[in-house]
């Protein structure tokens, strides 16, 4: 029996009722910052939603750059997706452990390579466990599938494009890092990076879109208010950034729920921009967005 998605966000109740559908692929896209232990793949090996496959953000990436988990080529993604048993006919549900830290990155990656039948599990594994739903440590290798990728270049921005945007201000830049990292009150976790933010950018920490207790997404109107309070003009195009291109996609997903699609991710993010060099950096509250 096949299943269709009810929308871009699915409930734990919906997923529990459809676990056995043949065209459903469940992906655990959990991610942790460097140095955190146990690592995400070890967490997956100890417990995950039955039938889930682990989408390793660091493995499914471009390995010809020193920047972490940059998008792979379309050819490489076809192989990665096929190895996970994802075909163009698959219905994909993505989750992560806290609710919306890295699931958005997996959701965005699939859409960037042309797969729109993908949703995020509301509340992630956190809510699933709180409801005492079944988990397993059994890892079953999926049957390989054939996936054809169609890359969407409008979904991604490069450093050169963000530099050009400093002059044109054609697109708003919004940063998903914590307020302390944005204002340089906190140091970056990755060594050697400068602190601060892209000049003119706004700040909305990605976890401002979720309930801190359940991990669920806030109501749509509360999400809208969060973006507007941060200073974002929802009528204009957006570039989302963060530390390394992961949590920026959470903001992309939040804007998607508002019906806004003219949003791209700066994939190199602060890991690229914050390196010593010519890219300008601001510190303290941003004058356009007051650092909120």
C-alpha positions as CSV (number, residue, x, y, z in Angstrom):
1,X,0.0,0.0,0.0
2,X,1.3,3.5,-0.9
3,X,0.9,6.6,1.2
4,X,0.7,10.4,0.4
5,X,1.9,13.2,2.6
6,X,-0.7,15.4,4.3
7,X,1.7,18.3,4.1
8,X,5.3,19.4,4.8
9,X,4.9,18.8,8.5
10,X,3.6,15.5,9.8
11,X,2.6,14.5,13.3
12,X,3.9,11.6,15.3
13,X,0.3,10.1,15.2
14,X,0.4,10.2,11.4
15,X,3.8,8.6,11.1
16,X,2.9,5.9,13.6
17,X,-0.1,5.0,11.6
18,X,1.9,4.7,8.3
19,X,5.1,3.1,9.3
20,X,4.5,0.0,7.2
21,X,3.6,1.7,3.9
22,X,5.9,0.5,1.1
23,X,6.8,3.8,-0.5
24,X,7.6,5.5,2.8
25,X,11.2,6.3,3.7
26,X,12.0,7.5,7.2
27,X,15.3,9.4,7.6
28,X,17.0,10.2,10.9
29,X,18.9,13.3,10.0
30,X,20.3,14.0,13.5
31,X,23.5,16.0,13.7
32,X,25.8,17.2,16.5
33,X,28.5,19.8,16.6
34,X,32.2,18.7,16.4
35,X,33.4,17.2,19.6
36,X,30.0,16.2,21.0
37,X,29.7,12.6,22.1
38,X,28.2,10.2,21.5
39,X,28.1,11.2,17.9
40,X,24.8,11.2,16.0
41,X,25.3,7.9,14.2
42,X,26.0,6.2,17.5
43,X,22.7,7.6,18.9
44,X,21.0,6.2,15.9
45,X,22.6,2.8,16.4
46,X,21.3,2.7,20.0
47,X,17.7,3.8,19.2
48,X,15.7,5.1,16.3
49,X,12.2,5.0,14.9
50,X,11.5,1.5,13.4
51,X,12.5,1.4,9.7
52,X,14.5,4.6,9.8
53,X,17.7,5.1,7.9
54,X,20.5,7.4,9.0
55,X,21.1,10.4,6.7
56,X,24.7,11.3,7.6
57,X,25.0,15.0,6.8
58,X,28.8,14.8,7.0
59,X,29.0,11.8,4.6
60,X,26.4,13.0,2.1
61,X,28.5,16.0,1.2
62,X,31.2,17.4,-1.1
63,X,34.5,15.8,0.1
64,X,36.6,17.9,-2.3
65,X,36.3,21.0,-0.1
66,X,37.6,21.6,3.4
67,X,34.3,23.2,4.4
68,X,32.0,20.9,6.4
69,X,29.0,19.1,4.8
70,X,28.7,21.3,1.7
71,X,26.2,20.0,-0.9
72,X,27.5,17.1,-3.0
73,X,27.2,17.1,-6.8
74,X,24.0,15.9,-8.3
75,X,25.7,12.7,-9.5
76,X,27.0,12.0,-6.0
77,X,23.6,12.7,-4.4
78,X,22.0,10.2,-6.8
79,X,24.3,7.5,-5.5
80,X,23.8,8.5,-1.8
81,X,20.0,8.6,-2.2
82,X,19.9,5.3,-4.0
83,X,22.0,3.6,-1.3
84,X,19.4,4.8,1.2
85,X,16.7,3.3,-0.8
86,X,15.2,6.6,-1.9
87,X,13.7,6.6,-5.4
88,X,11.8,9.5,-7.1
89,X,8.6,7.8,-6.1
90,X,9.5,7.7,-2.4
91,X,7.6,9.6,0.2
92,X,10.2,10.8,2.7
93,X,9.7,11.8,6.4
94,X,12.8,13.3,8.1
95,X,13.3,13.7,11.8
96,X,16.1,14.7,14.2
97,X,16.5,14.2,17.9
98,X,15.6,17.7,19.3
99,X,12.9,18.5,16.7
100,X,14.2,21.0,14.2
101,X,18.0,21.3,14.4
102,X,19.1,19.4,11.4
103,X,16.0,17.8,9.9
104,X,15.5,21.0,7.9
105,X,18.9,20.5,6.3
106,X,17.9,17.0,5.1
107,X,14.5,18.3,3.9
108,X,16.2,21.2,2.1
109,X,18.8,19.0,0.5
110,X,16.2,16.6,-0.9
111,X,14.2,19.5,-2.3
112,X,17.3,21.1,-3.8
113,X,17.9,17.9,-5.7
114,X,14.3,17.9,-7.0
115,X,12.5,15.7,-4.5
116,X,9.5,17.6,-3.1
117,X,7.6,14.7,-1.6
118,X,9.4,15.2,1.8
119,X,8.1,16.3,5.2
120,X,9.5,16.8,8.6
121,X,8.3,15.0,11.7
122,X,6.8,17.6,14.1
123,X,8.7,17.3,17.4
124,X,11.2,14.8,16.1
125,X,12.5,11.9,18.2
126,X,12.0,14.0,21.3
127,X,8.2,14.0,21.0
128,X,8.2,10.4,19.7
129,X,10.0,9.2,22.9
130,X,7.9,11.4,25.2
131,X,4.8,9.6,23.8
132,X,6.5,6.3,24.6
133,X,6.3,5.1,21.0
134,X,8.4,2.2,19.7
135,X,12.1,2.5,19.0
136,X,14.6,0.0,18.0
137,X,18.4,-0.6,17.7
138,X,18.0,-2.9,14.7
139,X,19.6,-1.4,11.6
140,X,18.3,-2.9,8.4
141,X,20.2,-2.2,5.2
142,X,17.6,-0.9,2.7
143,X,17.3,-2.3,-0.8
144,X,19.0,0.1,-3.2
145,X,16.9,2.3,-5.5
146,X,17.4,4.5,-8.5
147,X,17.2,8.3,-7.9
148,X,17.4,10.9,-10.5
149,X,18.6,14.3,-9.2
150,X,17.6,17.7,-10.7
151,X,19.7,20.3,-9.0
152,X,18.0,23.7,-8.2
153,X,20.8,26.4,-8.2
154,X,18.4,29.0,-6.9
155,X,18.2,27.2,-3.6
156,X,21.9,27.9,-2.8
157,X,24.1,31.0,-2.5
158,X,27.9,31.1,-2.6
159,X,30.3,33.4,-0.8
160,X,30.8,35.4,-3.9
161,X,27.0,35.9,-4.3
162,X,26.7,37.0,-0.6
163,X,29.6,39.5,-1.1
164,X,27.9,40.9,-4.1
165,X,24.7,41.2,-2.1
166,X,26.4,43.5,0.4
167,X,26.3,46.2,-2.2
168,X,23.0,45.5,-3.9
169,X,21.0,44.5,-0.8
170,X,18.7,42.6,-3.3
171,X,18.3,39.8,-0.7
172,X,17.9,40.0,3.0
173,X,20.3,37.8,5.1
174,X,19.1,36.2,8.2
175,X,21.3,34.2,10.6
176,X,20.1,31.2,12.5
177,X,22.9,31.2,15.1
178,X,22.4,32.2,18.8
179,X,22.2,35.9,19.6
180,X,25.5,35.6,21.5
181,X,27.4,34.2,18.5
182,X,25.7,36.8,16.2
183,X,26.9,39.7,18.4
184,X,30.3,38.2,19.1
185,X,29.6,37.9,22.8
186,X,30.1,34.2,22.4
187,X,33.1,32.6,20.6
188,X,32.6,30.3,17.7
189,X,32.9,26.5,18.4
190,X,35.1,26.0,15.4
191,X,38.7,27.2,16.0
192,X,40.2,29.9,14.0
193,X,37.0,31.7,13.1
194,X,36.3,35.4,13.7
195,X,33.3,36.3,15.7
196,X,30.3,38.4,14.6
197,X,28.0,38.4,11.6
198,X,27.6,39.4,8.0
199,X,27.1,43.1,7.7
200,X,23.4,44.1,7.4
201,X,22.2,40.6,8.4
202,X,19.4,39.9,10.8
203,X,19.3,37.3,13.6
204,X,16.7,34.7,14.4
205,X,18.0,31.7,16.3
206,X,16.6,28.5,14.7
207,X,15.2,27.2,18.0
208,X,12.9,30.3,18.3
209,X,10.6,28.4,15.9
210,X,9.9,25.5,18.2
211,X,8.4,24.8,21.5
212,X,11.2,24.3,24.0
213,X,9.3,21.5,25.8
214,X,7.9,19.4,23.0
215,X,10.2,20.3,20.2
216,X,7.2,20.9,18.0
217,X,6.9,23.8,15.5
218,X,5.2,26.9,16.8
219,X,1.8,27.9,15.3
220,X,2.2,29.5,11.9
221,X,1.2,32.9,13.1
222,X,3.8,32.7,15.9
223,X,6.5,31.8,13.3
224,X,5.4,34.8,11.2
225,X,5.7,37.1,14.2
226,X,9.2,35.7,15.0
227,X,10.5,36.6,11.6
228,X,8.8,40.0,11.5
229,X,10.2,40.8,15.0
230,X,13.6,39.9,13.8
231,X,13.2,42.6,11.1
232,X,12.5,40.4,8.1
233,X,10.4,41.8,5.3
234,X,8.4,38.8,4.1
235,X,7.7,40.4,0.7
236,X,11.4,40.4,-0.2
237,X,13.8,37.5,-1.0
238,X,15.9,35.9,1.7
239,X,19.3,34.2,2.2
240,X,19.5,32.1,5.3
241,X,22.9,31.5,7.0
242,X,24.1,29.9,10.2
243,X,27.3,28.3,11.5
244,X,27.9,25.7,8.8
245,X,24.7,25.5,6.6
246,X,22.7,23.2,8.9
247,X,20.3,25.3,11.0
248,X,19.9,27.9,8.3
249,X,17.6,25.3,6.6
250,X,15.4,25.3,9.8
251,X,14.6,29.0,8.9
252,X,14.0,28.0,5.3
253,X,11.5,25.4,6.5
254,X,9.8,28.0,8.8
255,X,9.5,30.4,5.9
256,X,8.2,27.5,3.7
257,X,5.4,27.0,6.2
258,X,4.5,30.7,5.7
259,X,4.2,30.0,1.9
260,X,7.5,31.9,1.2
261,X,9.7,30.1,-1.3
262,X,12.2,32.8,-2.5
263,X,14.7,31.7,0.1
264,X,18.2,30.3,-0.4
265,X,20.8,28.9,1.9
266,X,24.4,30.3,2.1
267,X,25.9,26.9,2.2
268,X,29.4,27.9,3.4
269,X,27.8,30.0,6.1
270,X,29.9,31.3,9.0
271,X,32.5,28.5,8.7
272,X,33.5,30.1,5.4
273,X,32.7,33.8,6.0
274,X,34.3,33.9,9.5
275,X,37.7,32.6,8.3
276,X,40.5,35.2,8.4
277,X,40.4,37.1,5.2
278,X,38.7,39.9,3.3
279,X,35.0,39.2,4.1
280,X,33.7,42.1,6.3
281,X,32.4,41.3,9.7
282,X,30.2,43.3,12.1
283,X,29.8,42.8,15.8
284,X,27.3,43.9,18.3
285,X,23.5,44.4,17.7
286,X,22.7,44.9,14.0
287,X,21.4,48.4,13.2
288,X,18.8,47.1,10.8
289,X,17.4,44.4,13.0
290,X,18.6,45.5,16.5
291,X,20.2,42.0,16.9
292,X,16.9,40.5,18.0
